[in-house]
Every structure is written in C-alpha cells, then in structure tokens.
Amino acid sequence: MPYSYTTGRDWCRHRIHGLVGDADFGMELICWQPDRLDDLQVVAAWYVQEYGFHQVLFISLKSKAKIWNYEDNRITGHVTLGSFQAEHIETYGQMLVDDSHSIDQVYVCKSIGDEYRQVRAPHCDRSHLENFGQLSNHLGADHILFVPDLTHVVHGRTMQQYLVFLDVPYDKVYHTFDAGESFLYHVLYVRQCKLKTVLDVLELLFENEHIKPMIYVTPEGNLYELGPDMAIQKNCGVFCLANYESIFTQSEQVGLCIQIDADFQYNRPSMFMRMGGATILSRLIN
C-alpha cells in the first residue's frame, strides 16, 4: 500500500494462504486495534479499488462475521454470516473466485501466515498448555479469568447459574497437589465488551470470601493475581505455565497437577436464558 495509508496506523497484516485449483490464491488478514476502527473503512475501500474486488470479509469485536459489498469505494450492502467460524474464510474466498468468472474453480484455505493471535501476546509461552483446554486458542484474543468454584449459593443462585447468565465460554480445570488437596477452577474467556459485567458479577460472588487465588491474563499476555474486589493485587509477569504454577506453589503447596475436565463441554445458553440472565444480572450489580 502507499506510504500515506500505512504511516501512523497501529495494525498488523497476515498472509492467508489458499489455492484455486493448483494456483496460489492469497488474501490478507488485517488485525485492527479497537480504537482505530475508523481506519478500517479507509483501507478496505483502498483495497477494493486497487484490486477490483467487490467484497470484504469483516469480523467484529463481538466475533460477528459479515461480508461487505462494495461499489467503487463505498459499501452498498452486506451479508450476515453469524458468529465467526473458520469456514467463513472459504465462503468469502469462493465468493471472490465466483465473482472473477472462473469456471468450476474451488477456493481452499490452507493456512494463515504466522500466528495472528500472538500479535497481542507476543511474549507468552504457549507450550505445555494442553491441560488448560481451549486456553491457547483464546490467549491473545480474550481476557482470561481463572476463578475457583463456589459450592454455596449467592442470592439464591449457584455459581453455575451465574456462569450461564454471563454467557461466556469456559473450561473446567482441576488443580491437585501431592498432599491430596484438589479444587476446581473455571477458566473464563471474556470479550472486552463483557469484561466489566463479568468482573462486577465475580465481585458480587466472592464478596467477603476467603478464596483461593483468582488469576487474570490480559490479551497482551500479562499475568496478574486478583483480590476479592477484582482489583489487581500482584503482577506475576508474562503468562506461561511456570509463572502460573508459582502462584500456587509459593504457599507451601507442592506437586501441582493441572488436569482439564474432559467430560465437560460448554454449550451456549438459549436466547431466552441469555435475555433473562441479563435482566437478573443488571438488577444485582446496578
């Protein structure tokens, strides 16, 4: 792109490798910071004019995917694809191929150059994280909270009910020590737009509780220990398995074994449950 389009912009580009038949068909994935979204329209318009395409695949901060239709340099409509799935890249690529009037040609996405999630978490060590479930996939994209399980009710509801109301994906992970103690953690993957609500609800749940460590990993990969009021108590460095384990082994507990609950699978609550849960939470935290 011309220098005038790139200077002063905080954005990262990644090559999407694909094939149309035996020929290479490359695209670019551009990751934007939330406070620079105005630039996106300008650059997308430049691309469609420069290369003669009429569509752009857009994925929002809430992970909603749309295909914008362009005429010259302005949007004339869009196609909503729903929550982003990897298959949407092939849907978009096939649309470009069809629009170029290629006959009986199929677009296949092969890979995305580099690891685009590492843009926001460049120093994290992603090795040896198998027992954390989906965590490695969310590292660098979401706010990650490690929350100990509560077995008692708060305002007449269990922790499991509050997690349903919050409508955030999570894993269940067990921590077991040589002495025999074992306890459950919920690993919550939280989008920026939901972070305040989630923290407010957790503060309500753990108010006046003597709790095990609560841990927070930022999208940039920084590791913190939180207090019951959800304020940062301690900076534990950059996230990696060793730094995570050290939070628990400093209190005379040794032989930590971390194991995901393989029988648990998060299923998003129904629309009715999400709407009702949002109403209940708003009454509790406002």
Phi, psi and chi 1 to 4 in degrees:
 res  aa     phi    psi   chi1   chi2   chi3   chi4
   1 MET       -  155.2  -67.0 -178.0   65.6      -
   2 PRO   -59.3  149.5  -21.5   31.8      -      -
   3 TYR   -55.2  -37.1  178.8   78.9      -      -
   4 SER   -63.4  -21.8   59.3      -      -      -
   5 TYR   -87.0  -19.6  -83.5   90.0      -      -
   6 THR  -103.8  -25.6   59.0      -      -      -
   7 THR   -66.6  137.6 -176.0      -      -      -
   8 GLY    77.8    3.2      -      -      -      -
   9 ARG  -104.6  137.0  -70.9 -172.8  165.2   92.4
  10 ASP  -101.3   89.3 -178.0   13.5      -      -
  11 TRP  -149.9  159.4   51.3  -67.0      -      -
  12 CYS  -128.1  140.2  -58.5      -      -      -
  13 ARG  -115.7  140.3  -66.2  158.4   64.4  173.6
  14 HIS  -134.8  137.9  -55.5  -90.6      -      -
  15 ARG   -79.9  128.6 -169.9   70.3  169.8  171.8
  16 ILE   -98.4  113.8  -59.9  178.2      -      -
  17 HIS   -87.9  129.9  -57.2  -76.5      -      -
  18 GLY  -149.2  172.7      -      -      -      -
  19 LEU  -132.3  144.3  -64.6  172.6      -      -
  20 VAL  -121.3  103.4  175.1      -      -      -
  21 GLY    66.9 -123.4      -      -      -      -
  22 ASP  -100.8    1.1  -64.9  -32.6      -      -
  23 ALA   -95.9  143.3      -      -      -      -
  24 ASP   -67.0  139.7  -69.1  -25.5      -      -
  25 PHE  -137.8   95.6 -169.8   94.1      -      -
  26 GLY   -96.0  148.7      -      -      -      -
  27 MET  -133.1  170.9  -61.7 -171.7  -69.8      -
  28 GLU  -119.7  134.3  -75.7 -166.7  -38.6      -
  29 LEU   -98.8  123.1  169.1   68.3      -      -
  30 ILE  -113.3  121.4  -56.5  178.8      -      -
  31 CYS   -98.8  128.2  -60.3      -      -      -
  32 TRP  -113.5  141.7  -61.3   85.0      -      -
  33 GLN   -73.5  146.2  -63.3  -65.0  -23.8      -
  34 PRO   -56.6  -31.5  -26.1   35.0      -      -
  35 ASP   -87.4    7.0   58.7  -10.6      -      -
  36 ARG  -122.1   23.2  -57.3  -53.1  -61.6  -92.8
  37 LEU   -67.2  -23.6  -68.4 -177.6      -      -
  38 ASP   -60.1  -33.0  -71.3  -15.3      -      -
  39 ASP   -65.4  -27.7  -71.7  -14.4      -      -
  40 LEU   -58.1  -44.7 -176.1  148.0      -      -
  41 GLN   -61.1  -39.9  -70.9  -77.1    3.6      -
  42 VAL   -64.1  -47.6  175.0      -      -      -
  43 VAL   -71.6  -39.1  172.6      -      -      -
  44 ALA   -60.4  -41.9      -      -      -      -
  45 ALA   -63.7  -37.9      -      -      -      -
  46 TRP   -63.5  -42.9 -177.2   89.7      -      -
  47 TYR   -61.3  -47.7  -95.2   87.7      -      -
  48 VAL   -66.6  -33.1  -63.1      -      -      -
  49 GLN   -71.8  -41.7  -77.8 -167.9  -55.9      -
  50 GLU   -68.2  -39.5  179.7   71.4   10.5      -
  51 TYR  -107.7   -1.6  -63.8  105.1      -      -
  52 GLY    76.5   17.3      -      -      -      -
  53 PHE   -83.8  165.8  -66.0  127.3      -      -
  54 HIS  -124.0    6.6  -60.6  -72.0      -      -
  55 GLN  -138.9  150.8  -66.1   88.4   18.1      -
  56 VAL  -136.5  131.3  168.8      -      -      -
  57 LEU   -85.1  124.4  175.7   61.8      -      -
  58 PHE  -121.7  131.9  170.7   68.6      -      -
  59 ILE  -119.1  119.9  -55.0  164.1      -      -
  60 SER   -79.0  173.5   74.2      -      -      -
  61 LEU   -63.9  -22.7  -65.7  174.5      -      -
  62 LYS   -93.5   13.1  -64.7 -176.9  179.0 -179.7
  63 SER    66.7   30.8 -166.0      -      -      -
  64 LYS   -96.4  132.5  -58.9  -61.0 -178.1 -176.7
  65 ALA  -104.8  135.9      -      -      -      -
  66 LYS  -138.1  153.2  -65.6 -178.2  178.9  179.9
  67 ILE  -109.3  115.9  -67.0  177.8      -      -
  68 TRP   -83.0  133.7  -72.0  -21.6      -      -
  69 ASN   -97.5  130.9  -63.1  -43.7      -      -
  70 TYR  -115.6  144.1  -85.8   83.3      -      -
  71 GLU  -123.5  118.1  -72.3  -66.2  -22.4      -
  72 ASP    56.9 -115.3  -64.0  -36.6      -      -
  73 ASN  -116.7   23.8   63.8  -15.5      -      -
  74 ARG  -132.3  150.1   63.4 -174.5 -176.3   88.1
  75 ILE   -77.7  130.2  -62.3  174.9      -      -
  76 THR  -111.9    0.1   58.0      -      -      -
  77 GLY   161.8  178.7      -      -      -      -
  78 HIS  -152.0  161.4   68.2  -91.3      -      -
  79 VAL  -116.5  124.0  176.8      -      -      -
  80 THR   -88.3  126.0  -60.1      -      -      -
  81 LEU  -101.4  -15.0  -58.8  178.2      -      -
  82 GLY    94.7 -161.9      -      -      -      -
  83 SER   -60.8  134.4  -64.0      -      -      -
  84 PHE   -61.3  133.1  176.2   71.0      -      -
  85 GLN  -126.7  153.9  -54.4  -68.2  -30.1      -
  86 ALA   -58.8  -29.8      -      -      -      -
  87 GLU   -64.0  -20.4  -67.5   79.6    8.1      -
  88 HIS   -64.8  -26.7  -69.6  160.1      -      -
  89 ILE   -63.9  -42.2  -66.8  177.5      -      -
  90 GLU   -70.6  -35.1  -66.8 -164.5  -22.6      -
  91 THR   -59.0  -45.6  -61.1      -      -      -
  92 TYR   -66.7  -45.9  171.1   63.5      -      -
  93 GLY   -60.2  -40.0      -      -      -      -
  94 GLN   -66.1  -34.7 -170.5   63.1   49.9      -
  95 MET   -63.0  -41.1 -175.2  176.3  -68.4      -
  96 LEU   -65.2  -40.4  -62.4 -176.6      -      -
  97 VAL   -65.3  -45.5  171.4      -      -      -
  98 ASP   -62.1  -36.9  -66.7  -18.5      -      -
  99 ASP   -69.4  -22.8 -166.7   50.3      -      -
 100 SER   -86.1    5.4   66.8      -      -      -
 101 HIS    67.2   23.8  -53.1  -65.2      -      -
 102 SER   -72.3  139.6  -62.3      -      -      -
 103 ILE  -100.7  129.2  -59.8  174.7      -      -
 104 ASP    53.4   42.1  -64.5  -30.8      -      -
 105 GLN  -113.6  137.7  -65.4  -69.7  -45.0      -
 106 VAL  -116.9  131.6  176.2      -      -      -
 107 TYR   -88.3  134.0  169.2   75.8      -      -
 108 VAL  -127.9  124.6  177.6      -      -      -
 109 CYS   -83.1  127.3  177.6      -      -      -
 110 LYS   -96.9  -45.7  -56.6  -61.0  -69.6 -175.8
 111 SER  -171.5  166.2   65.6      -      -      -
 112 ILE  -109.5  127.5  -60.9  177.8      -      -
 113 GLY   -59.7  138.7      -      -      -      -
 114 ASP    62.0 -164.9  -58.5  -40.1      -      -
 115 GLU  -119.6   99.0  173.9   48.4   77.1      -
 116 TYR   -65.6  -24.2   63.0   92.0      -      -
 117 ARG   -70.5  -18.4  -74.6 -178.8  -65.8  -96.3
 118 GLN   -78.0   -6.5  -68.1 -173.2   19.6      -
 119 VAL   -58.3  -42.4  172.4      -      -      -
 120 ARG   -91.2  -12.1  -60.9 -168.3   67.7 -174.4
 121 ALA  -130.5   64.6      -      -      -      -
 122 PRO   -70.9  -20.9   26.5  -34.8      -      -
 123 HIS  -107.6    3.8  -54.5  -61.8      -      -
 124 CYS   -74.3  143.7  -69.7      -      -      -
 125 ASP   -94.6  110.6 -177.7   -2.4      -      -
 126 ARG   -89.5    3.8  -66.4  170.6 -177.6  -95.1
 127 SER   -79.6  154.7   60.0      -      -      -
 128 HIS    61.0   35.6  -50.0  -63.1      -      -
 129 LEU  -109.9   15.5  -60.4  179.4      -      -
 130 GLU   -59.4  -34.3  -62.7   81.9    4.1      -
 131 ASN   -78.1    0.8  -68.6  -25.6      -      -
 132 PHE   -99.6   11.2  -75.9  109.1      -      -
 133 GLY    68.1 -126.0      -      -      -      -
 134 GLN   -81.2    1.8  -55.2  173.1   74.6      -
 135 LEU   -51.9  -43.8 -177.8  143.6      -      -
 136 SER   -62.1  -32.1 -174.2      -      -      -
 137 ASN   -70.5  -28.9  -69.5  -28.6      -      -
 138 HIS   -93.3  -16.1  -69.4  -93.7      -      -
 139 LEU   -64.4  121.3 -174.8   60.4      -      -
 140 GLY    98.9  -14.3      -      -      -      -
 141 ALA  -112.0  -36.3      -      -      -      -
 142 ASP  -124.1  165.9  -62.9  -40.0      -      -
 143 HIS   -81.2  131.3  -59.1  -94.7      -      -
 144 ILE  -116.9  127.3  -58.2  175.0      -      -
 145 LEU  -121.0  128.5  -62.5  166.4      -      -
 146 PHE  -101.0  113.7  -66.5   79.4      -      -
 147 VAL  -122.7  124.3 -176.6      -      -      -
 148 PRO   -66.5  149.7   22.5  -30.9      -      -
 149 ASP   -72.6  141.9 -175.2   41.6      -      -
 150 LEU  -107.1  133.7  -73.7 -179.8      -      -
 151 THR  -100.2   -8.1   56.6      -      -      -
 152 HIS  -105.5  167.2   59.8  -87.2      -      -
 153 VAL   -90.3  151.1  -61.0      -      -      -
 154 VAL  -127.8  121.0  178.0      -      -      -
 155 HIS    53.4   39.7  -68.6  -77.0      -      -
 156 GLY    80.8    7.0      -      -      -      -
 157 ARG  -133.4  150.9  -66.3 -178.0  175.0   85.9
 158 THR   -83.8  167.1   65.4      -      -      -
 159 MET   -63.1  -37.2 -176.5  171.3 -177.1      -
 160 GLN   -60.2  -38.6  -62.9  -62.7  -36.8      -
 161 GLN   -65.6  -40.4  -71.6  175.2  -59.2      -
 162 TYR   -64.9  -36.6  -76.2  108.6      -      -
 163 LEU   -65.1  -35.6  -69.8  176.3      -      -
 164 VAL   -65.0  -44.1  170.2      -      -      -
 165 PHE   -62.3  -36.4  -65.6  159.9      -      -
 166 LEU   -70.2  -27.5  -74.3  170.5      -      -
 167 ASP    57.2   53.2 -177.7   26.7      -      -
 168 VAL  -125.8  139.4  -67.4      -      -      -
 169 PRO   -66.4  149.3   22.2  -31.1      -      -
 170 TYR  -156.4  161.2   63.9   93.3      -      -
 171 ASP  -114.8  158.5  -79.2  -42.8      -      -
 172 LYS  -108.1  127.6  -68.7 -176.0  177.1 -178.6
 173 VAL  -131.4  130.9  176.2      -      -      -
 174 TYR   -96.2  140.6  -72.3   95.5      -      -
 175 HIS  -114.7  120.3  -67.1   58.0      -      -
 176 THR  -125.0  138.8  -54.4      -      -      -
 177 PHE  -114.1  162.2  -64.5   88.5      -      -
 178 ASP   -57.9  -31.9  -74.2  -12.4      -      -
 179 ALA   -71.6   -8.6      -      -      -      -
 180 GLY   106.3  -12.2      -      -      -      -
 181 GLU   -69.8  138.2 -177.3 -177.4   10.0      -
 182 SER  -141.0  136.2  179.7      -      -      -
 183 PHE  -145.8  157.0   47.6   86.5      -      -
 184 LEU  -100.1  137.9  173.1   66.4      -      -
 185 TYR  -119.3  143.8  -94.6   77.4      -      -
 186 HIS  -100.4  129.2  -59.3  -81.9      -      -
 187 VAL  -104.7  105.6 -172.7      -      -      -
 188 LEU   -95.4  134.4  -80.3   59.8      -      -
 189 TYR  -108.9  109.5  -50.1  114.8      -      -
 190 VAL  -118.9  125.5 -175.2      -      -      -
 191 ARG   -72.1  154.4  -66.3  -71.9 -178.2 -176.5
 192 GLN   -53.9  -40.4  174.2   67.8   36.1      -
 193 CYS   -66.7  -17.6   59.2      -      -      -
 194 LYS  -107.9   -3.4  -75.4 -165.7  171.2 -175.0
 195 LEU   -60.1  -46.8 -177.4   61.1      -      -
 196 LYS   -60.8  -44.8 -176.9 -179.1 -174.5  -55.6
 197 THR   -61.5  -44.3  -61.3      -      -      -
 198 VAL   -62.8  -45.0  171.3      -      -      -
 199 LEU   -65.0  -39.2  -68.5  176.1      -      -
 200 ASP   -62.7  -41.0  -73.7  -14.3      -      -
 201 VAL   -69.4  -40.9  171.1      -      -      -
 202 LEU   -64.4  -38.1  -67.9  178.7      -      -
 203 GLU   -61.0  -39.5 -177.3  178.5   -3.0      -
 204 LEU   -64.6  -42.4  174.1   72.9      -      -
 205 LEU   -67.8  -37.9  -69.3  177.3      -      -
 206 PHE  -104.1   14.6  -67.8   98.5      -      -
 207 GLU   -60.9  128.7 -174.6  178.2   16.2      -
 208 ASN    62.5   20.3  -59.6  -38.7      -      -
 209 GLU   -94.4  140.5  -71.7  -75.6  -30.6      -
 210 HIS   -90.7  100.4  179.3   66.8      -      -
 211 ILE  -114.8  162.2   61.0  171.9      -      -
 212 LYS   -71.4  166.6  -63.2  176.2  175.7   63.3
 213 PRO   -56.5  137.8  -24.4   33.6      -      -
 214 MET  -106.7  135.2  -84.9 -166.0  -66.2      -
 215 ILE  -123.3  141.5  -59.9  168.9      -      -
 216 TYR  -129.2  127.7  169.9   41.5      -      -
 217 VAL  -116.6  120.5 -177.8      -      -      -
 218 THR   -78.3  162.6   69.4      -      -      -
 219 PRO   -60.3  -21.8  -25.8   36.1      -      -
 220 GLU   -81.7   -7.2  -67.8   74.8   24.2      -
 221 GLY    96.4   10.4      -      -      -      -
 222 ASN   -83.1  141.9  -61.6  -46.3      -      -
 223 LEU  -110.0  125.8  178.8   65.8      -      -
 224 TYR  -132.1  154.0  -60.7  100.5      -      -
 225 GLU  -104.0  132.6 -169.7  171.8  -20.6      -
 226 LEU  -104.8  153.7  -59.4  179.3      -      -
 227 GLY   -93.8  176.8      -      -      -      -
 228 PRO   -60.4  -24.0  -22.4   32.9      -      -
 229 ASP   -88.7   10.1   60.0   -7.5      -      -
 230 MET    67.7   13.0  -61.9  -58.6  114.8      -
 231 ALA   -84.5  149.8      -      -      -      -
 232 ILE   -70.3  124.8  -68.2  174.9      -      -
 233 GLN   -99.7  -32.4  -75.2 -169.4  -27.6      -
 234 LYS  -152.1  136.3 -176.6  179.8  178.7 -178.0
 235 ASN   -90.4  119.9 -175.5  -20.5      -      -
 236 CYS  -106.1   15.8  -57.2      -      -      -
 237 GLY    88.8 -156.0      -      -      -      -
 238 VAL   -86.6  142.7  173.7      -      -      -
 239 PHE   -66.0  129.1  177.2   78.4      -      -
 240 CYS  -161.5  167.3   64.4      -      -      -
 241 LEU   -61.2  -40.7 -178.1   59.7      -      -
 242 ALA   -63.9  -45.1      -      -      -      -
 243 ASN   -66.0  -36.7  -74.2  -12.8      -      -
 244 TYR   -63.5  -48.5  179.0   88.0      -      -
 245 GLU   -63.1  -33.3  -70.2  179.2  -23.8      -
 246 SER   -64.4  -25.9   69.1      -      -      -
 247 ILE   -61.8  -34.3  -64.9  173.6      -      -
 248 PHE   -92.1  -34.2  -63.0   92.3      -      -
 249 THR   -81.9   -8.2   55.3      -      -      -
 250 GLN   -74.0  -21.0  -71.6  174.9   -4.6      -
 251 SER   -97.1   44.5   56.3      -      -      -
 252 GLU    64.5   14.2  -59.9 -179.0   -2.7      -
 253 GLN   -97.9  132.9  -66.7  174.4  -53.3      -
 254 VAL  -129.2  163.5  -65.4      -      -      -
 255 GLY    68.9   46.1      -      -      -      -
 256 LEU   -72.0  129.9  172.3   61.1      -      -
 257 CYS  -120.1  126.4  175.5      -      -      -
 258 ILE  -109.0  127.5  -59.4  170.0      -      -
 259 GLN  -142.7  126.5 -174.5   63.1   49.3      -
 260 ILE   -72.3  148.2 -172.4  172.9      -      -
 261 ASP   -79.4   97.1 -176.6  -12.7      -      -
 262 ALA   -69.2  -18.5      -      -      -      -
 263 ASP   -84.4  -11.1  -65.0  -32.4      -      -
 264 PHE   -91.6  136.5  172.4   76.2      -      -
 265 GLN  -137.6  125.5 -177.5  174.8   -0.6      -
 266 TYR   -73.3  129.3  173.3   76.7      -      -
 267 ASN  -120.4  125.9  -65.6  -54.1      -      -
 268 ARG   -63.5  136.2 -167.2  177.4 -172.2 -164.9
 269 PRO   -65.0  161.6   22.2  -32.4      -      -
 270 SER   -67.2  164.6   65.5      -      -      -
 271 MET   -58.2  -41.4  175.8   69.1   73.5      -
 272 PHE   -61.4  -43.8  176.5   79.7      -      -
 273 MET   -67.1  -38.4 -177.3   65.3   73.0      -
 274 ARG   -66.1  -42.1  -63.3 -160.4  -59.3  -90.2
 275 MET   -66.8  -44.9  -66.9  174.1   62.8      -
 276 GLY   -65.0  -39.5      -      -      -      -
 277 GLY   -64.8  -39.8      -      -      -      -
 278 ALA   -62.5  -37.6      -      -      -      -
 279 THR   -66.8  -43.2  -59.1      -      -      -
 280 ILE   -63.0  -44.8  -67.6  169.8      -      -
 281 LEU   -65.8  -38.7  -66.0  179.8      -      -
 282 SER   -62.9  -33.4   65.7      -      -      -
 283 ARG   -73.3  -32.0  -70.0  172.1 -179.1  169.7
 284 LEU   -77.9  -36.7  -71.4  173.9      -      -
 285 ILE  -103.7   -3.0   61.9 -179.7      -      -
 286 ASN  -105.7      -  -69.2  -29.2      -      -
